[in-house]
Amino acid sequence: MWLTRLFGAVKNFDSDIVSKEIQQQRLSICNQCPFKRADFKTLLVNKKGVAQCKICKCSLTDKVLWSDEKCPKNKWT
């Protein structure tokens, strides 16, 4: 997922990375969500074992890192 991290860093250039505790809290909420996909899928990329949000199509491991990201269903901010 280095490419996602690179684009995430560019996308969130002014954003801070949240603490490990907040990352774990966010992932815990995502893991219980019916909109979580177990495997990352786009038209060109399929990654087994990399969780993805079915709504926003983000990789969950990357999405929970950034302070300016939020759940599209407002389950966490």
N, CA and C atoms as an extended XYZ file, in Angstrom:
231
Properties=species:S:1:pos:R:3:atomname:S:1:resname:S:1:resid:I:1 pbc="F F F"
N         0.816       -1.188        0.000 N   MET     1
C         0.000        0.000        0.000 CA  MET     1
C         0.869        1.264        0.000 C   MET     1
N         2.120        1.163       -0.393 N   TRP     2
C         2.998        2.336       -0.394 CA  TRP     2
C         2.471        3.418       -1.323 C   TRP     2
N         1.819        3.011       -2.425 N   LEU     3
C         1.276        3.995       -3.354 CA  LEU     3
C         0.118        4.763       -2.709 C   LEU     3
N        -0.729        4.045       -1.997 N   THR     4
C        -1.830        4.703       -1.286 CA  THR     4
C        -1.284        5.644       -0.228 C   THR     4
N        -0.257        5.219        0.474 N   ARG     5
C         0.349        6.092        1.483 CA  ARG     5
C         0.957        7.340        0.837 C   ARG     5
N         1.582        7.177       -0.309 N   LEU     6
C         2.155        8.327       -1.010 CA  LEU     6
C         1.060        9.308       -1.409 C   LEU     6
N        -0.008        8.799       -2.038 N   PHE     7
C        -1.090        9.690       -2.438 CA  PHE     7
C        -1.814       10.240       -1.222 C   PHE     7
N        -1.918        9.450       -0.162 N   GLY     8
C        -2.520        9.948        1.077 CA  GLY     8
C        -1.703       11.080        1.665 C   GLY     8
N        -0.388       10.934        1.650 N   ALA     9
C         0.480       11.991        2.170 CA  ALA     9
C         0.338       13.256        1.350 C   ALA     9
N         0.215       13.110        0.043 N   VAL    10
C         0.021       14.275       -0.820 CA  VAL    10
C        -1.356       14.859       -0.588 C   VAL    10
N        -2.351       14.021       -0.535 N   LYS    11
C        -3.725       14.466       -0.334 CA  LYS    11
C        -3.880       15.191        1.002 C   LYS    11
N        -3.225       14.678        2.020 N   ASN    12
C        -3.370       15.219        3.369 CA  ASN    12
C        -2.114       15.956        3.817 C   ASN    12
N        -1.491       16.644        2.919 N   PHE    13
C        -0.213       17.285        3.203 CA  PHE    13
C        -0.263       18.176        4.442 C   PHE    13
N        -1.375       18.868        4.652 N   ASP    14
C        -1.508       19.761        5.801 CA  ASP    14
C        -2.097       19.066        7.025 C   ASP    14
N        -2.375       17.804        6.913 N   SER    15
C        -3.023       17.075        7.987 CA  SER    15
C        -1.997       16.374        8.882 C   SER    15
N        -2.399       16.154       10.118 N   ASP    16
C        -1.559       15.427       11.071 CA  ASP    16
C        -1.984       13.965       11.121 C   ASP    16
N        -1.064       13.109       11.516 N   ILE    17
C        -1.371       11.704       11.757 CA  ILE    17
C        -1.853       11.577       13.193 C   ILE    17
N        -2.955       10.868       13.377 N   VAL    18
C        -3.515       10.702       14.715 CA  VAL    18
C        -2.730        9.652       15.499 C   VAL    18
N        -2.968        9.600       16.790 N   SER    19
C        -2.267        8.643       17.654 CA  SER    19
C        -2.671        7.210       17.319 C   SER    19
N        -1.847        6.266       17.728 N   LYS    20
C        -2.146        4.841       17.533 CA  LYS    20
C        -3.467        4.462       18.201 C   LYS    20
N        -3.739        5.058       19.355 N   GLU    21
C        -4.977        4.774       20.076 CA  GLU    21
C        -6.202        5.183       19.249 C   GLU    21
N        -6.157        6.356       18.667 N   ILE    22
C        -7.273        6.819       17.842 CA  ILE    22
C        -7.390        5.965       16.585 C   ILE    22
N        -6.265        5.600       15.989 N   GLN    23
C        -6.296        4.721       14.818 CA  GLN    23
C        -6.991        3.404       15.155 C   GLN    23
N        -6.654        2.833       16.303 N   GLN    24
C        -7.250        1.561       16.722 CA  GLN    24
C        -8.738        1.713       17.009 C   GLN    24
N        -9.138        2.834       17.626 N   GLN    25
C       -10.559        3.080       17.886 CA  GLN    25
C       -11.337        3.178       16.581 C   GLN    25
N       -10.790        3.914       15.630 N   ARG    26
C       -11.449        4.063       14.330 CA  ARG    26
C       -11.561        2.721       13.615 C   ARG    26
N       -10.477        1.950       13.585 N   LEU    27
C       -10.507        0.641       12.927 CA  LEU    27
C       -11.487       -0.313       13.597 C   LEU    27
N       -11.596       -0.222       14.897 N   SER    28
C       -12.546       -1.058       15.630 CA  SER    28
C       -13.978       -0.760       15.186 C   SER    28
N       -14.279        0.508       15.012 N   ILE    29
C       -15.608        0.910       14.533 CA  ILE    29
C       -15.804        0.412       13.104 C   ILE    29
N       -14.805        0.609       12.257 N   CYS    30
C       -14.887        0.154       10.862 CA  CYS    30
C       -15.065       -1.360       10.766 C   CYS    30
N       -14.389       -2.104       11.623 N   ASN    31
C       -14.469       -3.565       11.575 CA  ASN    31
C       -15.865       -4.091       11.881 C   ASN    31
N       -16.687       -3.303       12.551 N   GLN    32
C       -18.058       -3.699       12.879 CA  GLN    32
C       -19.071       -3.171       11.862 C   GLN    32
N       -18.613       -2.391       10.916 N   CYS    33
C       -19.493       -1.704        9.972 CA  CYS    33
C       -19.915       -2.622        8.821 C   CYS    33
N       -21.190       -2.588        8.434 N   PRO    34
C       -21.635       -3.400        7.292 CA  PRO    34
C       -21.087       -2.911        5.948 C   PRO    34
N       -20.520       -1.713        5.913 N   PHE    35
C       -19.965       -1.162        4.674 CA  PHE    35
C       -18.469       -1.452        4.517 C   PHE    35
N       -17.920       -2.277        5.404 N   LYS    36
C       -16.515       -2.678        5.298 CA  LYS    36
C       -16.394       -3.828        4.303 C   LYS    36
N       -15.454       -3.702        3.393 N   ARG    37
C       -15.130       -4.777        2.459 CA  ARG    37
C       -13.799       -5.366        2.905 C   ARG    37
N       -13.705       -6.676        2.983 N   ALA    38
C       -12.494       -7.331        3.480 CA  ALA    38
C       -11.309       -7.177        2.528 C   ALA    38
N       -11.590       -7.096        1.237 N   ASP    39
C       -10.532       -7.003        0.237 CA  ASP    39
C       -10.693       -5.738       -0.598 C   ASP    39
N        -9.617       -4.999       -0.743 N   PHE    40
C        -9.606       -3.738       -1.497 CA  PHE    40
C        -9.821       -4.018       -2.981 C   PHE    40
N       -10.799       -3.324       -3.589 N   LYS    41
C       -11.109       -3.541       -5.000 CA  LYS    41
C       -11.356       -2.208       -5.695 C   LYS    41
N       -10.691       -2.023       -6.810 N   THR    42
C       -10.992       -0.935       -7.740 CA  THR    42
C       -10.986       -1.541       -9.135 C   THR    42
N       -11.160       -0.723      -10.135 N   LEU    43
C       -11.142       -1.255      -11.500 CA  LEU    43
C        -9.802       -1.879      -11.868 C   LEU    43
N        -8.711       -1.305      -11.355 N   LEU    44
C        -7.377       -1.763      -11.730 CA  LEU    44
C        -6.621       -2.507      -10.642 C   LEU    44
N        -7.078       -2.401       -9.389 N   VAL    45
C        -6.326       -2.954       -8.263 CA  VAL    45
C        -7.218       -3.830       -7.395 C   VAL    45
N        -6.726       -5.005       -7.073 N   ASN    46
C        -7.366       -5.894       -6.105 CA  ASN    46
C        -6.313       -6.296       -5.089 C   ASN    46
N        -6.579       -6.043       -3.813 N   LYS    47
C        -5.625       -6.381       -2.748 CA  LYS    47
C        -6.327       -7.239       -1.701 C   LYS    47
N        -5.974       -8.503       -1.656 N   LYS    48
C        -6.528       -9.405       -0.644 CA  LYS    48
C        -6.034       -9.013        0.742 C   LYS    48
N        -6.934       -8.977        1.708 N   GLY    49
C        -6.569       -8.709        3.088 CA  GLY    49
C        -6.393       -7.243        3.429 C   GLY    49
N        -6.677       -6.346        2.486 N   VAL    50
C        -6.613       -4.908        2.757 CA  VAL    50
C        -8.047       -4.392        2.790 C   VAL    50
N        -8.520       -4.003        3.971 N   ALA    51
C        -9.909       -3.591        4.143 CA  ALA    51
C       -10.198       -2.288        3.416 C   ALA    51
N       -11.446       -2.173        2.951 N   GLN    52
C       -11.858       -1.003        2.188 CA  GLN    52
C       -13.266       -0.592        2.596 C   GLN    52
N       -13.521        0.709        2.594 N   CYS    53
C       -14.867        1.227        2.813 CA  CYS    53
C       -15.628        1.131        1.494 C   CYS    53
N       -16.804        0.510        1.512 N   LYS    54
C       -17.600        0.366        0.301 CA  LYS    54
C       -18.206        1.704       -0.137 C   LYS    54
N       -18.302        2.668        0.768 N   ILE    55
C       -18.922        3.950        0.433 CA  ILE    55
C       -17.917        4.887       -0.233 C   ILE    55
N       -16.819        5.168        0.447 N   CYS    56
C       -15.855        6.136       -0.089 CA  CYS    56
C       -14.730        5.468       -0.880 C   CYS    56
N       -14.639        4.141       -0.820 N   LYS    57
C       -13.638        3.344       -1.548 CA  LYS    57
C       -12.213        3.506       -1.028 C   LYS    57
N       -12.041        4.102        0.137 N   CYS    58
C       -10.709        4.274        0.734 CA  CYS    58
C       -10.224        2.989        1.380 C   CYS    58
N        -8.918        2.825        1.419 N   SER    59
C        -8.300        1.781        2.218 CA  SER    59
C        -8.469        2.203        3.680 C   SER    59
N        -9.017        1.329        4.495 N   LEU    60
C        -9.289        1.702        5.888 CA  LEU    60
C        -8.017        1.934        6.687 C   LEU    60
N        -6.972        1.155        6.403 N   THR    61
C        -5.721        1.345        7.147 CA  THR    61
C        -5.113        2.715        6.880 C   THR    61
N        -5.357        3.255        5.697 N   ASP    62
C        -4.858        4.594        5.380 CA  ASP    62
C        -5.811        5.683        5.862 C   ASP    62
N        -7.093        5.458        5.716 N   LYS    63
C        -8.089        6.472        6.075 CA  LYS    63
C        -8.041        6.825        7.562 C   LYS    63
N        -7.833        5.828        8.415 N   VAL    64
C        -7.861        6.089        9.861 CA  VAL    64
C        -6.625        6.826       10.361 C   VAL    64
N        -5.608        6.984        9.531 N   LEU    65
C        -4.359        7.654        9.927 CA  LEU    65
C        -4.490        9.164       10.087 C   LEU    65
N        -5.315        9.792        9.270 N   TRP    66
C        -5.286       11.239        9.109 CA  TRP    66
C        -6.329       11.960        9.954 C   TRP    66
N        -5.912       13.051       10.581 N   SER    67
C        -6.800       13.813       11.466 CA  SER    67
C        -7.941       14.488       10.720 C   SER    67
N        -7.772       14.786        9.436 N   ASP    68
C        -8.835       15.467        8.699 CA  ASP    68
C        -9.786       14.509        7.982 C   ASP    68
N        -9.592       13.205        8.140 N   GLU    69
C       -10.508       12.228        7.560 CA  GLU    69
C       -11.671       11.975        8.501 C   GLU    69
N       -12.785       11.516        7.932 N   LYS    70
C       -13.932       11.127        8.757 CA  LYS    70
C       -14.676        9.997        8.077 C   LYS    70
N       -15.438        9.287        8.832 N   CYS    71
C       -16.269        8.213        8.313 CA  CYS    71
C       -17.388        8.833        7.473 C   CYS    71
N       -17.667        8.285        6.288 N   PRO    72
C       -18.738        8.833        5.463 CA  PRO    72
C       -20.130        8.656        6.088 C   PRO    72
N       -20.238        7.786        7.071 N   LYS    73
C       -21.494        7.591        7.807 CA  LYS    73
C       -21.464        8.273        9.175 C   LYS    73
N       -20.435        9.085        9.404 N   ASN    74
C       -20.262        9.849       10.654 CA  ASN    74
C       -20.203        8.969       11.907 C   ASN    74
N       -19.617        7.793       11.770 N   LYS    75
C       -19.444        6.905       12.920 CA  LYS    75
C       -18.203        7.294       13.731 C   LYS    75
N       -17.254        7.973       13.075 N   TRP    76
C       -16.080        8.556       13.757 CA  TRP    76
C       -15.612        9.765       12.961 C   TRP    76
N       -14.884       10.641       13.659 N   THR    77
C       -14.344       11.848       12.982 CA  THR    77
C       -12.872       11.949       13.238 C   THR    77
